[in-house]
Amino acid sequence: MKKKIIIAVAIILVVLIAALAIYWETTHGNRRLVDTKNRFTRAIIQLPNGEVVDGKVSSWLDYTDSDTVMVTIAGKTYLTHYSNVCLIDE
């Protein structure tokens, strides 16, 4: 009986940890749950009107099958092509 309870608790913990990891990865583009790279502190973005935005990155998110990146600087979110943004780790 004790073994069944321990196994059930272990399975529940694994499922909860996996769900937390998936949630974290999809909502925290700049801060991965387990990641040693892809942490950017600054971004420079060129807008279509020629204006350049340079600032501290609050969060960023890239899309797996796309060349689009979403970057948030000072509460403002920019969705742009990778060719218009430079993500910097300082």
DRENNUPA-270090 format. One record per residue (C-alpha): residue number from 1; x, z, y; residue in one letter; chain. Coordinates in pm, whole numbers, plus 50000, padded with zeros to 5 digits. Last residue first. Layout:
# DRENNUPA-270090
<atom><num>NUM</num><x>X</x><z>Z</z><y>Y</y><residuo>a</residuo><cadena>A</cadena></atom>
...
END
This chain:
# DRENNUPA-270090
<atom><num>90</num><x>52545</x><z>47853</z><y>54274</y><residuo>e</residuo><cadena>A</cadena></atom>
<atom><num>89</num><x>52345</x><z>47652</z><y>54023</y><residuo>d</residuo><cadena>A</cadena></atom>
<atom><num>88</num><x>52222</x><z>47337</z><y>54196</y><residuo>i</residuo><cadena>A</cadena></atom>
<atom><num>87</num><x>51924</x><z>47110</z><y>54134</y><residuo>l</residuo><cadena>A</cadena></atom>
<atom><num>86</num><x>51950</x><z>46777</z><y>54317</y><residuo>c</residuo><cadena>A</cadena></atom>
<atom><num>85</num><x>51623</x><z>46598</z><y>54371</y><residuo>v</residuo><cadena>A</cadena></atom>
<atom><num>84</num><x>51508</x><z>46249</z><y>54462</y><residuo>n</residuo><cadena>A</cadena></atom>
<atom><num>83</num><x>51644</x><z>46064</z><y>54154</y><residuo>s</residuo><cadena>A</cadena></atom>
<atom><num>82</num><x>51467</x><z>46317</z><y>53933</y><residuo>y</residuo><cadena>A</cadena></atom>
<atom><num>81</num><x>51130</x><z>46185</z><y>54051</y><residuo>h</residuo><cadena>A</cadena></atom>
<atom><num>80</num><x>50914</x><z>46422</z><y>54251</y><residuo>t</residuo><cadena>A</cadena></atom>
<atom><num>79</num><x>50659</x><z>46699</z><y>54244</y><residuo>l</residuo><cadena>A</cadena></atom>
<atom><num>78</num><x>50728</x><z>46945</z><y>54525</y><residuo>y</residuo><cadena>A</cadena></atom>
<atom><num>77</num><x>50576</x><z>47293</z><y>54538</y><residuo>t</residuo><cadena>A</cadena></atom>
<atom><num>76</num><x>50582</x><z>47505</z><y>54855</y><residuo>k</residuo><cadena>A</cadena></atom>
<atom><num>75</num><x>50615</x><z>47883</z><y>54827</y><residuo>g</residuo><cadena>A</cadena></atom>
<atom><num>74</num><x>50965</x><z>47888</z><y>54977</y><residuo>a</residuo><cadena>A</cadena></atom>
<atom><num>73</num><x>51093</x><z>47623</z><y>54733</y><residuo>i</residuo><cadena>A</cadena></atom>
<atom><num>72</num><x>50900</x><z>47528</z><y>54419</y><residuo>t</residuo><cadena>A</cadena></atom>
<atom><num>71</num><x>51033</x><z>47233</z><y>54215</y><residuo>v</residuo><cadena>A</cadena></atom>
<atom><num>70</num><x>50834</x><z>47003</z><y>53986</y><residuo>m</residuo><cadena>A</cadena></atom>
<atom><num>69</num><x>51037</x><z>46737</z><y>53805</y><residuo>v</residuo><cadena>A</cadena></atom>
<atom><num>68</num><x>50940</x><z>46388</z><y>53693</y><residuo>t</residuo><cadena>A</cadena></atom>
<atom><num>67</num><x>51146</x><z>46162</z><y>53468</y><residuo>d</residuo><cadena>A</cadena></atom>
<atom><num>66</num><x>50895</x><z>46205</z><y>53188</y><residuo>s</residuo><cadena>A</cadena></atom>
<atom><num>65</num><x>50862</x><z>46270</z><y>52817</y><residuo>d</residuo><cadena>A</cadena></atom>
<atom><num>64</num><x>50967</x><z>46635</z><y>52816</y><residuo>t</residuo><cadena>A</cadena></atom>
<atom><num>63</num><x>50845</x><z>46736</z><y>53162</y><residuo>y</residuo><cadena>A</cadena></atom>
<atom><num>62</num><x>51061</x><z>46930</z><y>53400</y><residuo>d</residuo><cadena>A</cadena></atom>
<atom><num>61</num><x>50971</x><z>47259</z><y>53561</y><residuo>l</residuo><cadena>A</cadena></atom>
<atom><num>60</num><x>51121</x><z>47447</z><y>53851</y><residuo>w</residuo><cadena>A</cadena></atom>
<atom><num>59</num><x>51080</x><z>47792</z><y>53997</y><residuo>s</residuo><cadena>A</cadena></atom>
<atom><num>58</num><x>51159</x><z>47993</z><y>54309</y><residuo>s</residuo><cadena>A</cadena></atom>
<atom><num>57</num><x>51443</x><z>47759</z><y>54404</y><residuo>v</residuo><cadena>A</cadena></atom>
<atom><num>56</num><x>51625</x><z>47855</z><y>54725</y><residuo>k</residuo><cadena>A</cadena></atom>
<atom><num>55</num><x>51633</x><z>47582</z><y>54984</y><residuo>g</residuo><cadena>A</cadena></atom>
<atom><num>54</num><x>51708</x><z>47232</z><y>55105</y><residuo>d</residuo><cadena>A</cadena></atom>
<atom><num>53</num><x>51430</x><z>46989</z><y>55196</y><residuo>v</residuo><cadena>A</cadena></atom>
<atom><num>52</num><x>51537</x><z>46650</z><y>55329</y><residuo>v</residuo><cadena>A</cadena></atom>
<atom><num>51</num><x>51301</x><z>46439</z><y>55538</y><residuo>e</residuo><cadena>A</cadena></atom>
<atom><num>50</num><x>51320</x><z>46064</z><y>55484</y><residuo>g</residuo><cadena>A</cadena></atom>
<atom><num>49</num><x>50942</x><z>46009</z><y>55482</y><residuo>n</residuo><cadena>A</cadena></atom>
<atom><num>48</num><x>50949</x><z>45974</z><y>55101</y><residuo>p</residuo><cadena>A</cadena></atom>
<atom><num>47</num><x>51098</x><z>46324</z><y>55061</y><residuo>l</residuo><cadena>A</cadena></atom>
<atom><num>46</num><x>51457</x><z>46394</z><y>54961</y><residuo>q</residuo><cadena>A</cadena></atom>
<atom><num>45</num><x>51496</x><z>46721</z><y>54773</y><residuo>i</residuo><cadena>A</cadena></atom>
<atom><num>44</num><x>51793</x><z>46958</z><y>54772</y><residuo>i</residuo><cadena>A</cadena></atom>
<atom><num>43</num><x>51759</x><z>47249</z><y>54533</y><residuo>a</residuo><cadena>A</cadena></atom>
<atom><num>42</num><x>51913</x><z>47593</z><y>54501</y><residuo>r</residuo><cadena>A</cadena></atom>
<atom><num>41</num><x>51925</x><z>47871</z><y>54243</y><residuo>t</residuo><cadena>A</cadena></atom>
<atom><num>40</num><x>51914</x><z>47669</z><y>53924</y><residuo>f</residuo><cadena>A</cadena></atom>
<atom><num>39</num><x>51916</x><z>47816</z><y>53578</y><residuo>r</residuo><cadena>A</cadena></atom>
<atom><num>38</num><x>51938</x><z>47537</z><y>53320</y><residuo>n</residuo><cadena>A</cadena></atom>
<atom><num>37</num><x>52187</x><z>47717</z><y>53097</y><residuo>k</residuo><cadena>A</cadena></atom>
<atom><num>36</num><x>52216</x><z>48019</z><y>52870</y><residuo>t</residuo><cadena>A</cadena></atom>
<atom><num>35</num><x>51855</x><z>48032</z><y>52762</y><residuo>d</residuo><cadena>A</cadena></atom>
<atom><num>34</num><x>51641</x><z>48274</z><y>52566</y><residuo>v</residuo><cadena>A</cadena></atom>
<atom><num>33</num><x>51326</x><z>48372</z><y>52755</y><residuo>l</residuo><cadena>A</cadena></atom>
<atom><num>32</num><x>51378</x><z>48090</z><y>53003</y><residuo>r</residuo><cadena>A</cadena></atom>
<atom><num>31</num><x>51381</x><z>48153</z><y>53374</y><residuo>r</residuo><cadena>A</cadena></atom>
<atom><num>30</num><x>51358</x><z>47851</z><y>53602</y><residuo>n</residuo><cadena>A</cadena></atom>
<atom><num>29</num><x>51063</x><z>47690</z><y>53428</y><residuo>g</residuo><cadena>A</cadena></atom>
<atom><num>28</num><x>50873</x><z>48018</z><y>53395</y><residuo>h</residuo><cadena>A</cadena></atom>
<atom><num>27</num><x>50517</x><z>47930</z><y>53294</y><residuo>t</residuo><cadena>A</cadena></atom>
<atom><num>26</num><x>50560</x><z>47705</z><y>52990</y><residuo>t</residuo><cadena>A</cadena></atom>
<atom><num>25</num><x>50867</x><z>47878</z><y>52848</y><residuo>e</residuo><cadena>A</cadena></atom>
<atom><num>24</num><x>50719</x><z>48226</z><y>52900</y><residuo>w</residuo><cadena>A</cadena></atom>
<atom><num>23</num><x>50392</x><z>48140</z><y>52726</y><residuo>y</residuo><cadena>A</cadena></atom>
<atom><num>22</num><x>50573</x><z>47986</z><y>52429</y><residuo>i</residuo><cadena>A</cadena></atom>
<atom><num>21</num><x>50805</x><z>48287</z><y>52400</y><residuo>a</residuo><cadena>A</cadena></atom>
<atom><num>20</num><x>50515</x><z>48532</z><y>52429</y><residuo>l</residuo><cadena>A</cadena></atom>
<atom><num>19</num><x>50324</x><z>48350</z><y>52155</y><residuo>a</residuo><cadena>A</cadena></atom>
<atom><num>18</num><x>50631</x><z>48356</z><y>51928</y><residuo>a</residuo><cadena>A</cadena></atom>
<atom><num>17</num><x>50680</x><z>48729</z><y>51993</y><residuo>i</residuo><cadena>A</cadena></atom>
<atom><num>16</num><x>50313</x><z>48799</z><y>51917</y><residuo>l</residuo><cadena>A</cadena></atom>
<atom><num>15</num><x>50325</x><z>48596</z><y>51594</y><residuo>v</residuo><cadena>A</cadena></atom>
<atom><num>14</num><x>50643</x><z>48773</z><y>51480</y><residuo>v</residuo><cadena>A</cadena></atom>
<atom><num>13</num><x>50493</x><z>49114</z><y>51561</y><residuo>l</residuo><cadena>A</cadena></atom>
<atom><num>12</num><x>50173</x><z>49038</z><y>51369</y><residuo>i</residuo><cadena>A</cadena></atom>
<atom><num>11</num><x>50373</x><z>48924</z><y>51066</y><residuo>i</residuo><cadena>A</cadena></atom>
<atom><num>10</num><x>50585</x><z>49242</z><y>51074</y><residuo>a</residuo><cadena>A</cadena></atom>
<atom><num>9</num><x>50273</x><z>49462</z><y>51101</y><residuo>v</residuo><cadena>A</cadena></atom>
<atom><num>8</num><x>50116</x><z>49288</z><y>50801</y><residuo>a</residuo><cadena>A</cadena></atom>
<atom><num>7</num><x>50438</x><z>49319</z><y>50599</y><residuo>i</residuo><cadena>A</cadena></atom>
<atom><num>6</num><x>50466</x><z>49691</z><y>50680</y><residuo>i</residuo><cadena>A</cadena></atom>
<atom><num>5</num><x>50102</x><z>49749</z><y>50588</y><residuo>i</residuo><cadena>A</cadena></atom>
<atom><num>4</num><x>50137</x><z>49560</z><y>50260</y><residuo>k</residuo><cadena>A</cadena></atom>
<atom><num>3</num><x>50454</x><z>49753</z><y>50173</y><residuo>k</residuo><cadena>A</cadena></atom>
<atom><num>2</num><x>50282</x><z>50086</z><y>50242</y><residuo>k</residuo><cadena>A</cadena></atom>
<atom><num>1</num><x>50000</x><z>50000</z><y>50000</y><residuo>m</residuo><cadena>A</cadena></atom>
END
